[in-house]
Amino acid sequence: MTGDCRIGRPAGIMVNHITPAEMTMNEEAFNLSLRKFLKTVGVGSQREIEQAVDKAISSGAIKGTESLPASATLVVAGLSLSVRFDGEIKLQ
């Protein structure tokens, strides 16, 4: 008889209640890809906002003392997930 060697389960005890997520998802791969995605979003968003602020100040569209409302929507189609995040970007 072989047992589940995960921490907290004694060797030799069979476990028959493994969920589908445990069978198919690689937790490490998921976490790494999620962090990579969030880093890409964070770095890319910051760069785009900085460039837009510089352009708006240069053109006179804004003074550089404003507080700008901002929002972002996270969409993960395969999960039917759509979440909006609201905030404010203060220039001074």
PyMOL Python script that loads the backbone (N, CA, C, O; Angstrom):
from pymol import cmd

cmd.read_pdbstr("""\
ATOM      1  N   MET A   1       0.846  -1.171   0.000  1.00  0.00           N
ATOM      2  CA  MET A   1       0.000   0.000   0.000  1.00  0.00           C
ATOM      3  C   MET A   1       0.892   1.234   0.000  1.00  0.00           C
ATOM      4  O   MET A   1       1.774   1.359   0.850  1.00  0.00           O
ATOM      5  N   THR A   2       0.674   2.138  -0.935  1.00  0.00           N
ATOM      6  CA  THR A   2       1.451   3.371  -0.958  1.00  0.00           C
ATOM      7  C   THR A   2       0.603   4.491  -0.406  1.00  0.00           C
ATOM      8  O   THR A   2      -0.613   4.521  -0.596  1.00  0.00           O
ATOM      9  N   GLY A   3       1.253   5.411   0.280  1.00  0.00           N
ATOM     10  CA  GLY A   3       0.515   6.508   0.897  1.00  0.00           C
ATOM     11  C   GLY A   3       0.836   7.828   0.238  1.00  0.00           C
ATOM     12  O   GLY A   3       1.731   7.933  -0.600  1.00  0.00           O
ATOM     13  N   ASP A   4       0.091   8.816   0.634  1.00  0.00           N
ATOM     14  CA  ASP A   4       0.310  10.175   0.184  1.00  0.00           C
ATOM     15  C   ASP A   4       1.424  10.743   1.053  1.00  0.00           C
ATOM     16  O   ASP A   4       1.307  10.742   2.279  1.00  0.00           O
ATOM     17  N   CYS A   5       2.496  11.223   0.448  1.00  0.00           N
ATOM     18  CA  CYS A   5       3.668  11.668   1.198  1.00  0.00           C
ATOM     19  C   CYS A   5       3.615  13.142   1.573  1.00  0.00           C
ATOM     20  O   CYS A   5       4.613  13.691   2.040  1.00  0.00           O
ATOM     21  N   ARG A   6       2.478  13.790   1.378  1.00  0.00           N
ATOM     22  CA  ARG A   6       2.388  15.194   1.751  1.00  0.00           C
ATOM     23  C   ARG A   6       2.517  15.356   3.255  1.00  0.00           C
ATOM     24  O   ARG A   6       2.136  14.473   4.022  1.00  0.00           O
ATOM     25  N   ILE A   7       3.055  16.485   3.664  1.00  0.00           N
ATOM     26  CA  ILE A   7       3.244  16.765   5.089  1.00  0.00           C
ATOM     27  C   ILE A   7       1.902  16.684   5.798  1.00  0.00           C
ATOM     28  O   ILE A   7       0.891  17.173   5.295  1.00  0.00           O
ATOM     29  N   GLY A   8       1.902  16.065   6.966  1.00  0.00           N
ATOM     30  CA  GLY A   8       0.696  15.985   7.765  1.00  0.00           C
ATOM     31  C   GLY A   8      -0.105  14.710   7.541  1.00  0.00           C
ATOM     32  O   GLY A   8      -1.067  14.450   8.263  1.00  0.00           O
ATOM     33  N   ARG A   9       0.278  13.920   6.559  1.00  0.00           N
ATOM     34  CA  ARG A   9      -0.413  12.657   6.318  1.00  0.00           C
ATOM     35  C   ARG A   9       0.568  11.523   6.546  1.00  0.00           C
ATOM     36  O   ARG A   9       1.610  11.464   5.892  1.00  0.00           O
ATOM     37  N   PRO A  10       0.251  10.632   7.457  1.00  0.00           N
ATOM     38  CA  PRO A  10       1.161   9.520   7.746  1.00  0.00           C
ATOM     39  C   PRO A  10       1.357   8.630   6.524  1.00  0.00           C
ATOM     40  O   PRO A  10       0.429   8.401   5.749  1.00  0.00           O
ATOM     41  N   ALA A  11       2.568   8.140   6.369  1.00  0.00           N
ATOM     42  CA  ALA A  11       2.859   7.214   5.272  1.00  0.00           C
ATOM     43  C   ALA A  11       2.033   5.959   5.448  1.00  0.00           C
ATOM     44  O   ALA A  11       1.818   5.511   6.574  1.00  0.00           O
ATOM     45  N   GLY A  12       1.570   5.391   4.361  1.00  0.00           N
ATOM     46  CA  GLY A  12       0.810   4.153   4.418  1.00  0.00           C
ATOM     47  C   GLY A  12      -0.687   4.354   4.472  1.00  0.00           C
ATOM     48  O   GLY A  12      -1.433   3.377   4.415  1.00  0.00           O
ATOM     49  N   ILE A  13      -1.155   5.593   4.581  1.00  0.00           N
ATOM     50  CA  ILE A  13      -2.594   5.854   4.623  1.00  0.00           C
ATOM     51  C   ILE A  13      -3.026   6.346   3.250  1.00  0.00           C
ATOM     52  O   ILE A  13      -2.491   7.331   2.741  1.00  0.00           O
ATOM     53  N   MET A  14      -3.983   5.667   2.659  1.00  0.00           N
ATOM     54  CA  MET A  14      -4.493   6.040   1.345  1.00  0.00           C
ATOM     55  C   MET A  14      -5.428   7.237   1.477  1.00  0.00           C
ATOM     56  O   MET A  14      -6.207   7.328   2.426  1.00  0.00           O
ATOM     57  N   VAL A  15      -5.345   8.143   0.526  1.00  0.00           N
ATOM     58  CA  VAL A  15      -6.228   9.302   0.509  1.00  0.00           C
ATOM     59  C   VAL A  15      -6.999   9.264  -0.793  1.00  0.00           C
ATOM     60  O   VAL A  15      -6.404   9.285  -1.871  1.00  0.00           O
ATOM     61  N   ASN A  16      -8.315   9.209  -0.704  1.00  0.00           N
ATOM     62  CA  ASN A  16      -9.147   9.080  -1.891  1.00  0.00           C
ATOM     63  C   ASN A  16      -9.957  10.336  -2.193  1.00  0.00           C
ATOM     64  O   ASN A  16     -10.804  10.302  -3.085  1.00  0.00           O
ATOM     65  N   HIS A  17      -9.737  11.416  -1.504  1.00  0.00           N
ATOM     66  CA  HIS A  17     -10.534  12.620  -1.718  1.00  0.00           C
ATOM     67  C   HIS A  17      -9.702  13.768  -2.295  1.00  0.00           C
ATOM     68  O   HIS A  17      -9.705  14.874  -1.754  1.00  0.00           O
ATOM     69  N   ILE A  18      -9.005  13.507  -3.374  1.00  0.00           N
ATOM     70  CA  ILE A  18      -8.210  14.529  -4.054  1.00  0.00           C
ATOM     71  C   ILE A  18      -9.147  15.298  -4.981  1.00  0.00           C
ATOM     72  O   ILE A  18      -9.877  14.703  -5.774  1.00  0.00           O
ATOM     73  N   THR A  19      -9.119  16.618  -4.875  1.00  0.00           N
ATOM     74  CA  THR A  19      -9.999  17.448  -5.698  1.00  0.00           C
ATOM     75  C   THR A  19      -9.447  17.551  -7.118  1.00  0.00           C
ATOM     76  O   THR A  19      -8.255  17.339  -7.340  1.00  0.00           O
ATOM     77  N   PRO A  20     -10.316  17.878  -8.083  1.00  0.00           N
ATOM     78  CA  PRO A  20      -9.832  18.064  -9.463  1.00  0.00           C
ATOM     79  C   PRO A  20      -8.721  19.109  -9.558  1.00  0.00           C
ATOM     80  O   PRO A  20      -7.804  18.956 -10.365  1.00  0.00           O
ATOM     81  N   ALA A  21      -8.788  20.170  -8.746  1.00  0.00           N
ATOM     82  CA  ALA A  21      -7.745  21.205  -8.780  1.00  0.00           C
ATOM     83  C   ALA A  21      -6.405  20.630  -8.362  1.00  0.00           C
ATOM     84  O   ALA A  21      -5.377  20.984  -8.940  1.00  0.00           O
ATOM     85  N   GLU A  22      -6.396  19.755  -7.374  1.00  0.00           N
ATOM     86  CA  GLU A  22      -5.151  19.141  -6.930  1.00  0.00           C
ATOM     87  C   GLU A  22      -4.567  18.237  -8.007  1.00  0.00           C
ATOM     88  O   GLU A  22      -3.348  18.083  -8.088  1.00  0.00           O
ATOM     89  N   MET A  23      -5.407  17.643  -8.824  1.00  0.00           N
ATOM     90  CA  MET A  23      -4.951  16.723  -9.857  1.00  0.00           C
ATOM     91  C   MET A  23      -4.392  17.454 -11.070  1.00  0.00           C
ATOM     92  O   MET A  23      -3.509  16.931 -11.749  1.00  0.00           O
ATOM     93  N   THR A  24      -4.887  18.647 -11.350  1.00  0.00           N
ATOM     94  CA  THR A  24      -4.530  19.289 -12.606  1.00  0.00           C
ATOM     95  C   THR A  24      -3.685  20.548 -12.475  1.00  0.00           C
ATOM     96  O   THR A  24      -2.937  20.874 -13.396  1.00  0.00           O
ATOM     97  N   MET A  25      -3.780  21.265 -11.359  1.00  0.00           N
ATOM     98  CA  MET A  25      -3.091  22.547 -11.268  1.00  0.00           C
ATOM     99  C   MET A  25      -1.717  22.393 -10.636  1.00  0.00           C
ATOM    100  O   MET A  25      -1.558  21.743  -9.602  1.00  0.00           O
ATOM    101  N   ASN A  26      -0.738  22.998 -11.271  1.00  0.00           N
ATOM    102  CA  ASN A  26       0.608  23.054 -10.720  1.00  0.00           C
ATOM    103  C   ASN A  26       0.722  24.391  -9.996  1.00  0.00           C
ATOM    104  O   ASN A  26       0.859  25.438 -10.628  1.00  0.00           O
ATOM    105  N   GLU A  27       0.665  24.348  -8.676  1.00  0.00           N
ATOM    106  CA  GLU A  27       0.655  25.555  -7.841  1.00  0.00           C
ATOM    107  C   GLU A  27       1.856  26.455  -8.114  1.00  0.00           C
ATOM    108  O   GLU A  27       1.710  27.676  -8.174  1.00  0.00           O
ATOM    109  N   GLU A  28       3.027  25.875  -8.278  1.00  0.00           N
ATOM    110  CA  GLU A  28       4.233  26.672  -8.520  1.00  0.00           C
ATOM    111  C   GLU A  28       4.167  27.379  -9.868  1.00  0.00           C
ATOM    112  O   GLU A  28       4.494  28.562  -9.965  1.00  0.00           O
ATOM    113  N   ALA A  29       3.751  26.668 -10.899  1.00  0.00           N
ATOM    114  CA  ALA A  29       3.626  27.279 -12.226  1.00  0.00           C
ATOM    115  C   ALA A  29       2.580  28.386 -12.211  1.00  0.00           C
ATOM    116  O   ALA A  29       2.778  29.442 -12.812  1.00  0.00           O
ATOM    117  N   PHE A  30       1.469  28.141 -11.526  1.00  0.00           N
ATOM    118  CA  PHE A  30       0.411  29.148 -11.405  1.00  0.00           C
ATOM    119  C   PHE A  30       0.940  30.406 -10.731  1.00  0.00           C
ATOM    120  O   PHE A  30       0.757  31.507 -11.252  1.00  0.00           O
ATOM    121  N   ASN A  31       1.590  30.261  -9.587  1.00  0.00           N
ATOM    122  CA  ASN A  31       2.100  31.409  -8.847  1.00  0.00           C
ATOM    123  C   ASN A  31       3.143  32.187  -9.649  1.00  0.00           C
ATOM    124  O   ASN A  31       3.135  33.418  -9.648  1.00  0.00           O
ATOM    125  N   LEU A  32       4.038  31.474 -10.332  1.00  0.00           N
ATOM    126  CA  LEU A  32       5.065  32.143 -11.139  1.00  0.00           C
ATOM    127  C   LEU A  32       4.449  32.927 -12.292  1.00  0.00           C
ATOM    128  O   LEU A  32       4.842  34.064 -12.552  1.00  0.00           O
ATOM    129  N   SER A  33       3.483  32.319 -12.983  1.00  0.00           N
ATOM    130  CA  SER A  33       2.875  33.010 -14.124  1.00  0.00           C
ATOM    131  C   SER A  33       2.015  34.173 -13.655  1.00  0.00           C
ATOM    132  O   SER A  33       1.949  35.201 -14.328  1.00  0.00           O
ATOM    133  N   LEU A  34       1.359  34.027 -12.513  1.00  0.00           N
ATOM    134  CA  LEU A  34       0.558  35.121 -11.967  1.00  0.00           C
ATOM    135  C   LEU A  34       1.444  36.300 -11.582  1.00  0.00           C
ATOM    136  O   LEU A  34       1.122  37.446 -11.895  1.00  0.00           O
ATOM    137  N   ARG A  35       2.548  36.030 -10.911  1.00  0.00           N
ATOM    138  CA  ARG A  35       3.478  37.102 -10.549  1.00  0.00           C
ATOM    139  C   ARG A  35       4.048  37.788 -11.789  1.00  0.00           C
ATOM    140  O   ARG A  35       4.185  39.011 -11.814  1.00  0.00           O
ATOM    141  N   LYS A  36       4.378  37.011 -12.809  1.00  0.00           N
ATOM    142  CA  LYS A  36       4.917  37.578 -14.047  1.00  0.00           C
ATOM    143  C   LYS A  36       3.882  38.490 -14.708  1.00  0.00           C
ATOM    144  O   LYS A  36       4.208  39.587 -15.162  1.00  0.00           O
ATOM    145  N   PHE A  37       2.641  38.029 -14.756  1.00  0.00           N
ATOM    146  CA  PHE A  37       1.564  38.841 -15.339  1.00  0.00           C
ATOM    147  C   PHE A  37       1.379  40.138 -14.563  1.00  0.00           C
ATOM    148  O   PHE A  37       1.298  41.212 -15.159  1.00  0.00           O
ATOM    149  N   LEU A  38       1.312  40.044 -13.228  1.00  0.00           N
ATOM    150  CA  LEU A  38       1.110  41.237 -12.406  1.00  0.00           C
ATOM    151  C   LEU A  38       2.279  42.216 -12.521  1.00  0.00           C
ATOM    152  O   LEU A  38       2.077  43.430 -12.504  1.00  0.00           O
ATOM    153  N   LYS A  39       3.493  41.693 -12.638  1.00  0.00           N
ATOM    154  CA  LYS A  39       4.660  42.557 -12.815  1.00  0.00           C
ATOM    155  C   LYS A  39       4.574  43.281 -14.159  1.00  0.00           C
ATOM    156  O   LYS A  39       4.846  44.479 -14.238  1.00  0.00           O
ATOM    157  N   THR A  40       4.198  42.562 -15.209  1.00  0.00           N
ATOM    158  CA  THR A  40       4.046  43.161 -16.537  1.00  0.00           C
ATOM    159  C   THR A  40       2.992  44.256 -16.505  1.00  0.00           C
ATOM    160  O   THR A  40       3.198  45.336 -17.057  1.00  0.00           O
ATOM    161  N   VAL A  41       1.862  43.980 -15.858  1.00  0.00           N
ATOM    162  CA  VAL A  41       0.790  44.976 -15.755  1.00  0.00           C
ATOM    163  C   VAL A  41       1.275  46.194 -14.977  1.00  0.00           C
ATOM    164  O   VAL A  41       1.061  47.330 -15.400  1.00  0.00           O
ATOM    165  N   GLY A  42       1.926  45.958 -13.842  1.00  0.00           N
ATOM    166  CA  GLY A  42       2.384  47.064 -13.004  1.00  0.00           C
ATOM    167  C   GLY A  42       3.411  47.941 -13.683  1.00  0.00           C
ATOM    168  O   GLY A  42       3.276  49.164 -13.698  1.00  0.00           O
ATOM    169  N   VAL A  43       4.439  47.325 -14.245  1.00  0.00           N
ATOM    170  CA  VAL A  43       5.520  48.076 -14.900  1.00  0.00           C
ATOM    171  C   VAL A  43       4.990  48.777 -16.156  1.00  0.00           C
ATOM    172  O   VAL A  43       5.277  49.952 -16.382  1.00  0.00           O
ATOM    173  N   GLY A  44       4.227  48.060 -16.959  1.00  0.00           N
ATOM    174  CA  GLY A  44       3.686  48.649 -18.191  1.00  0.00           C
ATOM    175  C   GLY A  44       2.723  49.792 -17.912  1.00  0.00           C
ATOM    176  O   GLY A  44       2.764  50.823 -18.582  1.00  0.00           O
ATOM    177  N   SER A  45       1.854  49.607 -16.922  1.00  0.00           N
ATOM    178  CA  SER A  45       0.894  50.658 -16.569  1.00  0.00           C
ATOM    179  C   SER A  45       1.606  51.902 -16.064  1.00  0.00           C
ATOM    180  O   SER A  45       1.254  53.020 -16.442  1.00  0.00           O
ATOM    181  N   GLN A  46       2.602  51.712 -15.213  1.00  0.00           N
ATOM    182  CA  GLN A  46       3.339  52.859 -14.681  1.00  0.00           C
ATOM    183  C   GLN A  46       4.006  53.635 -15.804  1.00  0.00           C
ATOM    184  O   GLN A  46       3.951  54.864 -15.827  1.00  0.00           O
ATOM    185  N   ARG A  47       4.637  52.929 -16.735  1.00  0.00           N
ATOM    186  CA  ARG A  47       5.317  53.581 -17.858  1.00  0.00           C
ATOM    187  C   ARG A  47       4.314  54.379 -18.706  1.00  0.00           C
ATOM    188  O   ARG A  47       4.583  55.523 -19.072  1.00  0.00           O
ATOM    189  N   GLU A  48       3.175  53.781 -19.010  1.00  0.00           N
ATOM    190  CA  GLU A  48       2.154  54.457 -19.826  1.00  0.00           C
ATOM    191  C   GLU A  48       1.609  55.705 -19.132  1.00  0.00           C
ATOM    192  O   GLU A  48       1.419  56.743 -19.766  1.00  0.00           O
ATOM    193  N   ILE A  49       1.361  55.598 -17.828  1.00  0.00           N
ATOM    194  CA  ILE A  49       0.834  56.745 -17.080  1.00  0.00           C
ATOM    195  C   ILE A  49       1.871  57.861 -17.016  1.00  0.00           C
ATOM    196  O   ILE A  49       1.537  59.028 -17.217  1.00  0.00           O
ATOM    197  N   GLU A  50       3.126  57.511 -16.737  1.00  0.00           N
ATOM    198  CA  GLU A  50       4.196  58.519 -16.691  1.00  0.00           C
ATOM    199  C   GLU A  50       4.324  59.256 -18.022  1.00  0.00           C
ATOM    200  O   GLU A  50       4.443  60.481 -18.047  1.00  0.00           O
ATOM    201  N   GLN A  51       4.300  58.508 -19.130  1.00  0.00           N
ATOM    202  CA  GLN A  51       4.410  59.125 -20.447  1.00  0.00           C
ATOM    203  C   GLN A  51       3.213  60.018 -20.749  1.00  0.00           C
ATOM    204  O   GLN A  51       3.374  61.093 -21.327  1.00  0.00           O
ATOM    205  N   ALA A  52       2.022  59.586 -20.367  1.00  0.00           N
ATOM    206  CA  ALA A  52       0.817  60.384 -20.612  1.00  0.00           C
ATOM    207  C   ALA A  52       0.833  61.662 -19.779  1.00  0.00           C
ATOM    208  O   ALA A  52       0.424  62.718 -20.262  1.00  0.00           O
ATOM    209  N   VAL A  53       1.298  61.579 -18.539  1.00  0.00           N
ATOM    210  CA  VAL A  53       1.390  62.770 -17.680  1.00  0.00           C
ATOM    211  C   VAL A  53       2.412  63.743 -18.266  1.00  0.00           C
ATOM    212  O   VAL A  53       2.136  64.939 -18.360  1.00  0.00           O
ATOM    213  N   ASP A  54       3.582  63.251 -18.658  1.00  0.00           N
ATOM    214  CA  ASP A  54       4.606  64.124 -19.261  1.00  0.00           C
ATOM    215  C   ASP A  54       4.069  64.830 -20.506  1.00  0.00           C
ATOM    216  O   ASP A  54       4.283  66.028 -20.690  1.00  0.00           O
ATOM    217  N   LYS A  55       3.377  64.085 -21.348  1.00  0.00           N
ATOM    218  CA  LYS A  55       2.822  64.651 -22.585  1.00  0.00           C
ATOM    219  C   LYS A  55       1.749  65.699 -22.262  1.00  0.00           C
ATOM    220  O   LYS A  55       1.704  66.759 -22.886  1.00  0.00           O
ATOM    221  N   ALA A  56       0.891  65.397 -21.289  1.00  0.00           N
ATOM    222  CA  ALA A  56      -0.183  66.334 -20.934  1.00  0.00           C
ATOM    223  C   ALA A  56       0.366  67.610 -20.307  1.00  0.00           C
ATOM    224  O   ALA A  56      -0.164  68.694 -20.551  1.00  0.00           O
ATOM    225  N   ILE A  57       1.412  67.497 -19.511  1.00  0.00           N
ATOM    226  CA  ILE A  57       2.039  68.692 -18.929  1.00  0.00           C
ATOM    227  C   ILE A  57       2.720  69.507 -20.029  1.00  0.00           C
ATOM    228  O   ILE A  57       2.592  70.731 -20.068  1.00  0.00           O
ATOM    229  N   SER A  58       3.439  68.831 -20.917  1.00  0.00           N
ATOM    230  CA  SER A  58       4.137  69.523 -22.014  1.00  0.00           C
ATOM    231  C   SER A  58       3.174  70.268 -22.936  1.00  0.00           C
ATOM    232  O   SER A  58       3.486  71.356 -23.419  1.00  0.00           O
ATOM    233  N   SER A  59       2.016  69.685 -23.174  1.00  0.00           N
ATOM    234  CA  SER A  59       1.047  70.309 -24.078  1.00  0.00           C
ATOM    235  C   SER A  59       0.172  71.346 -23.380  1.00  0.00           C
ATOM    236  O   SER A  59      -0.588  72.067 -24.026  1.00  0.00           O
ATOM    237  N   GLY A  60       0.287  71.413 -22.062  1.00  0.00           N
ATOM    238  CA  GLY A  60      -0.520  72.376 -21.318  1.00  0.00           C
ATOM    239  C   GLY A  60      -1.909  71.857 -20.957  1.00  0.00           C
ATOM    240  O   GLY A  60      -2.722  72.600 -20.408  1.00  0.00           O
ATOM    241  N   ALA A  61      -2.181  70.618 -21.251  1.00  0.00           N
ATOM    242  CA  ALA A  61      -3.494  70.048 -20.947  1.00  0.00           C
ATOM    243  C   ALA A  61      -3.733  69.935 -19.442  1.00  0.00           C
ATOM    244  O   ALA A  61      -4.869  70.023 -18.975  1.00  0.00           O
ATOM    245  N   ILE A  62      -2.663  69.741 -18.702  1.00  0.00           N
ATOM    246  CA  ILE A  62      -2.738  69.742 -17.239  1.00  0.00           C
ATOM    247  C   ILE A  62      -1.573  70.562 -16.702  1.00  0.00           C
ATOM    248  O   ILE A  62      -0.588  70.791 -17.403  1.00  0.00           O
ATOM    249  N   LYS A  63      -1.692  70.998 -15.461  1.00  0.00           N
ATOM    250  CA  LYS A  63      -0.646  71.838 -14.851  1.00  0.00           C
ATOM    251  C   LYS A  63       0.412  71.011 -14.124  1.00  0.00           C
ATOM    252  O   LYS A  63       1.546  71.461 -13.958  1.00  0.00           O
ATOM    253  N   GLY A  64       0.051  69.827 -13.698  1.00  0.00           N
ATOM    254  CA  GLY A  64       0.978  69.007 -12.932  1.00  0.00           C
ATOM    255  C   GLY A  64       0.718  69.078 -11.435  1.00  0.00           C
ATOM    256  O   GLY A  64       1.507  68.586 -10.629  1.00  0.00           O
ATOM    257  N   THR A  65      -0.393  69.694 -11.080  1.00  0.00           N
ATOM    258  CA  THR A  65      -0.767  69.807  -9.669  1.00  0.00           C
ATOM    259  C   THR A  65      -2.070  69.069  -9.373  1.00  0.00           C
ATOM    260  O   THR A  65      -2.563  69.097  -8.245  1.00  0.00           O
ATOM    261  N   GLU A  66      -2.616  68.419 -10.373  1.00  0.00           N
ATOM    262  CA  GLU A  66      -3.913  67.769 -10.257  1.00  0.00           C
ATOM    263  C   GLU A  66      -3.854  66.441  -9.495  1.00  0.00           C
ATOM    264  O   GLU A  66      -2.794  65.854  -9.276  1.00  0.00           O
ATOM    265  N   SER A  67      -5.040  66.012  -9.111  1.00  0.00           N
ATOM    266  CA  SER A  67      -5.274  64.634  -8.681  1.00  0.00           C
ATOM    267  C   SER A  67      -6.179  64.035  -9.746  1.00  0.00           C
ATOM    268  O   SER A  67      -7.253  64.563 -10.035  1.00  0.00           O
ATOM    269  N   LEU A  68      -5.741  62.950 -10.315  1.00  0.00           N
ATOM    270  CA  LEU A  68      -6.455  62.370 -11.456  1.00  0.00           C
ATOM    271  C   LEU A  68      -7.135  61.060 -11.051  1.00  0.00           C
ATOM    272  O   LEU A  68      -6.467  60.133 -10.592  1.00  0.00           O
ATOM    273  N   PRO A  69      -8.447  60.980 -11.215  1.00  0.00           N
ATOM    274  CA  PRO A  69      -9.111  59.705 -10.952  1.00  0.00           C
ATOM    275  C   PRO A  69      -8.623  58.681 -11.971  1.00  0.00           C
ATOM    276  O   PRO A  69      -8.402  59.004 -13.138  1.00  0.00           O
ATOM    277  N   ALA A  70      -8.460  57.457 -11.516  1.00  0.00           N
ATOM    278  CA  ALA A  70      -7.978  56.390 -12.402  1.00  0.00           C
ATOM    279  C   ALA A  70      -8.727  55.106 -12.088  1.00  0.00           C
ATOM    280  O   ALA A  70      -9.185  54.893 -10.965  1.00  0.00           O
ATOM    281  N   SER A  71      -8.840  54.268 -13.086  1.00  0.00           N
ATOM    282  CA  SER A  71      -9.440  52.951 -12.872  1.00  0.00           C
ATOM    283  C   SER A  71      -8.752  51.938 -13.771  1.00  0.00           C
ATOM    284  O   SER A  71      -8.175  52.278 -14.804  1.00  0.00           O
ATOM    285  N   ALA A  72      -8.830  50.703 -13.352  1.00  0.00           N
ATOM    286  CA  ALA A  72      -8.303  49.597 -14.151  1.00  0.00           C
ATOM    287  C   ALA A  72      -9.283  48.443 -14.007  1.00  0.00           C
ATOM    288  O   ALA A  72      -9.869  48.233 -12.945  1.00  0.00           O
ATOM    289  N   THR A  73      -9.448  47.711 -15.078  1.00  0.00           N
ATOM    290  CA  THR A  73     -10.330  46.555 -15.048  1.00  0.00           C
ATOM    291  C   THR A  73      -9.517  45.314 -15.361  1.00  0.00           C
ATOM    292  O   THR A  73      -8.837  45.239 -16.384  1.00  0.00           O
ATOM    293  N   LEU A  74      -9.597  44.354 -14.476  1.00  0.00           N
ATOM    294  CA  LEU A  74      -8.920  43.066 -14.653  1.00  0.00           C
ATOM    295  C   LEU A  74      -9.928  42.084 -15.228  1.00  0.00           C
ATOM    296  O   LEU A  74     -10.995  41.865 -14.654  1.00  0.00           O
ATOM    297  N   VAL A  75      -9.578  41.492 -16.368  1.00  0.00           N
ATOM    298  CA  VAL A  75     -10.466  40.533 -17.015  1.00  0.00           C
ATOM    299  C   VAL A  75      -9.704  39.238 -17.238  1.00  0.00           C
ATOM    300  O   VAL A  75      -8.628  39.237 -17.836  1.00  0.00           O
ATOM    301  N   VAL A  76     -10.260  38.143 -16.759  1.00  0.00           N
ATOM    302  CA  VAL A  76      -9.720  36.813 -17.031  1.00  0.00           C
ATOM    303  C   VAL A  76     -10.867  36.018 -17.637  1.00  0.00           C
ATOM    304  O   VAL A  76     -11.721  35.485 -16.929  1.00  0.00           O
ATOM    305  N   ALA A  77     -10.865  35.953 -18.958  1.00  0.00           N
ATOM    306  CA  ALA A  77     -11.988  35.376 -19.684  1.00  0.00           C
ATOM    307  C   ALA A  77     -12.284  33.931 -19.294  1.00  0.00           C
ATOM    308  O   ALA A  77     -13.448  33.563 -19.138  1.00  0.00           O
ATOM    309  N   GLY A  78     -11.268  33.125 -19.137  1.00  0.00           N
ATOM    310  CA  GLY A  78     -11.488  31.721 -18.815  1.00  0.00           C
ATOM    311  C   GLY A  78     -12.124  31.498 -17.458  1.00  0.00           C
ATOM    312  O   GLY A  78     -12.606  30.403 -17.167  1.00  0.00           O
ATOM    313  N   LEU A  79     -12.130  32.532 -16.622  1.00  0.00           N
ATOM    314  CA  LEU A  79     -12.729  32.432 -15.292  1.00  0.00           C
ATOM    315  C   LEU A  79     -13.996  33.265 -15.176  1.00  0.00           C
ATOM    316  O   LEU A  79     -14.607  33.318 -14.109  1.00  0.00           O
ATOM    317  N   SER A  80     -14.395  33.910 -16.258  1.00  0.00           N
ATOM    318  CA  SER A  80     -15.530  34.840 -16.226  1.00  0.00           C
ATOM    319  C   SER A  80     -15.325  35.875 -15.130  1.00  0.00           C
ATOM    320  O   SER A  80     -16.260  36.227 -14.411  1.00  0.00           O
ATOM    321  N   LEU A  81     -14.089  36.360 -15.010  1.00  0.00           N
ATOM    322  CA  LEU A  81     -13.727  37.335 -13.984  1.00  0.00           C
ATOM    323  C   LEU A  81     -13.560  38.702 -14.613  1.00  0.00           C
ATOM    324  O   LEU A  81     -12.829  38.861 -15.591  1.00  0.00           O
ATOM    325  N   SER A  82     -14.239  39.685 -14.051  1.00  0.00           N
ATOM    326  CA  SER A  82     -14.081  41.070 -14.464  1.00  0.00           C
ATOM    327  C   SER A  82     -14.230  41.915 -13.205  1.00  0.00           C
ATOM    328  O   SER A  82     -15.318  42.016 -12.637  1.00  0.00           O
ATOM    329  N   VAL A  83     -13.122  42.521 -12.775  1.00  0.00           N
ATOM    330  CA  VAL A  83     -13.105  43.300 -11.542  1.00  0.00           C
ATOM    331  C   VAL A  83     -12.528  44.672 -11.833  1.00  0.00           C
ATOM    332  O   VAL A  83     -11.484  44.796 -12.473  1.00  0.00           O
ATOM    333  N   ARG A  84     -13.216  45.706 -11.356  1.00  0.00           N
ATOM    334  CA  ARG A  84     -12.757  47.081 -11.562  1.00  0.00           C
ATOM    335  C   ARG A  84     -12.085  47.570 -10.284  1.00  0.00           C
ATOM    336  O   ARG A  84     -12.573  47.333  -9.179  1.00  0.00           O
ATOM    337  N   PHE A  85     -10.953  48.259 -10.456  1.00  0.00           N
ATOM    338  CA  PHE A  85     -10.239  48.874  -9.358  1.00  0.00           C
ATOM    339  C   PHE A  85     -10.213  50.382  -9.590  1.00  0.00           C
ATOM    340  O   PHE A  85      -9.858  50.833 -10.679  1.00  0.00           O
ATOM    341  N   ASP A  86     -10.579  51.147  -8.600  1.00  0.00           N
ATOM    342  CA  ASP A  86     -10.606  52.601  -8.709  1.00  0.00           C
ATOM    343  C   ASP A  86      -9.590  53.199  -7.753  1.00  0.00           C
ATOM    344  O   ASP A  86      -9.331  52.669  -6.673  1.00  0.00           O
ATOM    345  N   GLY A  87      -9.024  54.315  -8.180  1.00  0.00           N
ATOM    346  CA  GLY A  87      -8.052  54.995  -7.337  1.00  0.00           C
ATOM    347  C   GLY A  87      -7.838  56.417  -7.815  1.00  0.00           C
ATOM    348  O   GLY A  87      -8.616  56.953  -8.605  1.00  0.00           O
ATOM    349  N   GLU A  88      -6.775  57.012  -7.323  1.00  0.00           N
ATOM    350  CA  GLU A  88      -6.448  58.382  -7.648  1.00  0.00           C
ATOM    351  C   GLU A  88      -4.940  58.511  -7.799  1.00  0.00           C
ATOM    352  O   GLU A  88      -4.173  57.956  -7.011  1.00  0.00           O
ATOM    353  N   ILE A  89      -4.528  59.246  -8.814  1.00  0.00           N
ATOM    354  CA  ILE A  89      -3.121  59.525  -9.026  1.00  0.00           C
ATOM    355  C   ILE A  89      -2.903  60.998  -8.723  1.00  0.00           C
ATOM    356  O   ILE A  89      -3.411  61.873  -9.423  1.00  0.00           O
ATOM    357  N   LYS A  90      -2.140  61.257  -7.669  1.00  0.00           N
ATOM    358  CA  LYS A  90      -1.877  62.636  -7.243  1.00  0.00           C
ATOM    359  C   LYS A  90      -0.550  63.090  -7.839  1.00  0.00           C
ATOM    360  O   LYS A  90       0.472  62.420  -7.690  1.00  0.00           O
ATOM    361  N   LEU A  91      -0.576  64.211  -8.499  1.00  0.00           N
ATOM    362  CA  LEU A  91       0.631  64.752  -9.118  1.00  0.00           C
ATOM    363  C   LEU A  91       1.386  65.687  -8.188  1.00  0.00           C
ATOM    364  O   LEU A  91       2.507  66.101  -8.485  1.00  0.00           O
ATOM    365  N   GLN A  92       0.777  66.010  -7.083  1.00  0.00           N
ATOM    366  CA  GLN A  92       1.472  66.863  -6.114  1.00  0.00           C
ATOM    367  C   GLN A  92       1.055  66.500  -4.705  1.00  0.00           C
ATOM    368  O   GLN A  92       1.531  67.105  -3.745  1.00  0.00           O
TER     369      GLN A  92
END
""", "prot")
cmd.dss("prot")
cmd.show_as("cartoon", "prot")
cmd.util.cbc("prot")
cmd.orient("prot")
